[in-house]
Amino acid sequence: MEKAYRIKKNSDFQLIYRKGRSVANRQFVVYTFNNRKSTHFRLGISVSKKLGNAVTRNRIKRSVRECFKVHKQNVIAKDIIVIARFPAKDMSTKEIQKSLEHVLKIAKVFNKRIQ
């Protein structure tokens, strides 16, 4: 993902946690916050050390990024934080993508209906 699509600063994360809306399923929690400055979405990913070693955490993060890369044109211009929960560590990339699409539909971040 390009730099403009990332959320890196702790202050940005804290603002979205405080002022944003959250939606969750068993595998992911998604915080969304309307970003008036940007014309595209920004993504922050959080995977706790409790989920496993660095290899496991990075695999989950790669899968989440891949899902957003696939749906890049369909995502509304919002700040989005994705937090992985414990069941996500044993899932394949396809399962992660399906679960993440489910929770993103609930959060209403898609501008078109996706299959």
PyMOL commands that set and color helices and strands:
alter all, ss='L'
color gray80, all
select helices_A, chain A and resi 3-5+10-19+49-51+54-70+72-74+86-90+93-107
alter helices_A, ss='H'
color red, helices_A
select strands_A, chain A and resi 21-24+28-34+42-46+78-84
alter strands_A, ss='S'
color yellow, strands_A
deselect
rebuild
show_as cartoon
